[in-house]
Amino acid sequence: MTLVKIADTLNLAINERAIFVEMAKFYETDIVEHLTKTHFELAELSGHPYDKWAEFLAIPAVAGWISNNVKMLSQVAERRKLQKLGEEDTNTADANSFKALKDFNDKGKTLDNSNIVMVHLPEIETEEKK
């Protein structure tokens, strides 16, 4: 789903939704570049106020869309880095940057939802012990 489609389906008043659709269209003009911009930088580039950008970027559906795209770009960067490690003279910094990318991409793949609950139950006094 595109960012514009997400913005257009937000459950907001028509005029506010229209502003967010406009912002989404701007964002999609250069997605790769805009993924790395702050709300201040986006405001400067687009003319929309920074507080509106902050509000827009904080919408869960929008934040999820951005997060998914960042994750996909990171996975591509990992593959490119791995290819570079195999083809060129590399150094420790290259290997470390590959490891950092791999660690970032692996984060969140396996979730440990196990919980340990410890309960202390005091000993019940029985009439025999009295």
ZIDAMO-V610045 format. One record per backbone hydrogen bond with DSSP energy under -0.5 kcal/mol. NH is the residue of the N-H (numbers start at 1). CO is the residue of the C=O. If there is no record, write none. Layout:
# ZIDAMO-V610045
((NH	CO) (NH	CO))
This chain:
# ZIDAMO-V610045
((6	2) (7	3) (8	4) (9	5) (9	6) (10	7) (12	10) (17	13) (18	14) (19	15) (20	16) (21	17) (22	18) (23	19) (24	20) (25	21) (26	22) (27	23) (28	24) (29	25) (29	26) (30	27) (31	28) (34	30) (35	31) (36	33) (37	34) (42	38) (43	39) (44	40) (45	41) (46	42) (47	43) (53	49) (54	50) (55	51) (56	52) (57	53) (58	54) (59	55) (59	56) (62	59) (63	59) (64	60) (65	61) (66	62) (67	63) (68	64) (69	65) (70	66) (71	67) (72	68) (73	69) (74	70) (75	71) (76	72) (77	73) (78	74) (79	75) (80	76) (81	77) (82	78) (83	79) (84	80) (85	81) (86	82) (87	83) (88	84) (95	91) (96	92) (97	93) (98	94) (99	95) (100	96) (101	97) (102	98) (103	99) (104	100) (105	101) (106	102) (107	103) (109	106) (110	106) (111	109) (113	111) (117	115) (118	116) (119	117) (121	119) (122	120) (129	126) (130	126))
